[in-house]
């Protein structure tokens, strides 16, 4: 899966370029007639390391 990061002003935008990314991250109903419940399996999260990198970028 390809994950992109973009900085705009004081914002960091993280995107996953896969048609199934949102259902995996947040969970929900999928499949024919939306009958299959998919549990959330988050793969994008903000860690202390990520936050440090963002702060270094924004405040350097």
LINWOMO-V26418 format. One record per residue. N is the residue number from 1. RES is the residue in one small letter. PSI is psi in whole degrees, -180 to 180 (none if undefined). NEAR is the number of other C-alpha atoms within 12 Angstrom. Layout:
N|RES|PSI|NEAR ; N|RES|PSI|NEAR
This chain:
1|x|137|13 ; 2|x|128|13 ; 3|x|129|14 ; 4|x|151|14 ; 5|x|134|17 ; 6|x|139|15 ; 7|x|128|16 ; 8|x|109|12 ; 9|x|-119|11 ; 10|x|23|13 ; 11|x|146|14 ; 12|x|125|19 ; 13|x|122|16 ; 14|x|129|20 ; 15|x|144|20 ; 16|x|123|21 ; 17|x|73|13 ; 18|x|136|14 ; 19|x|-17|13 ; 20|x|2|22 ; 21|x|-46|23 ; 22|x|-43|22 ; 23|x|-33|23 ; 24|x|-41|22 ; 25|x|-46|20 ; 26|x|-18|19 ; 27|x|174|18 ; 28|x|-162|19 ; 29|x|138|18 ; 30|x|180|18 ; 31|x|-177|12 ; 32|x|127|8 ; 33|x|19|8 ; 34|x|44|11 ; 35|x|-17|10 ; 36|x|121|13 ; 37|x|124|16 ; 38|x|122|20 ; 39|x|153|15 ; 40|x|133|17 ; 41|x|72|16 ; 42|x|133|17 ; 43|x|-12|20 ; 44|x|123|22 ; 45|x|158|14 ; 46|x|113|15 ; 47|x|171|11 ; 48|x|-38|10 ; 49|x|-43|11 ; 50|x|-45|16 ; 51|x|-41|16 ; 52|x|-43|14 ; 53|x|-42|17 ; 54|x|-46|24 ; 55|x|-42|16 ; 56|x|-40|12 ; 57|x|-47|17 ; 58|x|-34|15 ; 59|x|15|11 ; 60|x|none|8
